[in-house]
Amino acid sequence: YYTWGGNGPKAFDCSGFTQNAFAQAGKSLPRTASAQFAGGHKVSLGNVRVGDLVFWSNNGSGSGVYHVAIYIGNGK
């Protein structure tokens, strides 16, 4: 379930979840949503693919990133 600052194994926050999911696939990610945003390769929303990280920002830029999720396809 979700808990702020959660890093597993029973509860995660958004970036803890993405970090753990990528680790299960042998990939390393930084801990926070803003660090994950800063470390990634940016693509336009029209080019997002299954498995890509998607981010929410309160100011439209990386400095405002507050949430991250994994794109699973079909607009979700």
Sequence and secondary structure as in RCSB ss.txt:
>XXXX:A:sequence
YYTWGGNGPKAFDCSGFTQNAFAQAGKSLPRTASAQFAGGHKVSLGNVRVGDLVFWSNNGSGSGVYHVAIYIGNG
K
>XXXX:A:secstr
 B TT BSSS B HHHHHHHHHHHTT    SSHHHHHHHS    GGG  TT EEEEESSSSGGGEEEEEE  STT
 
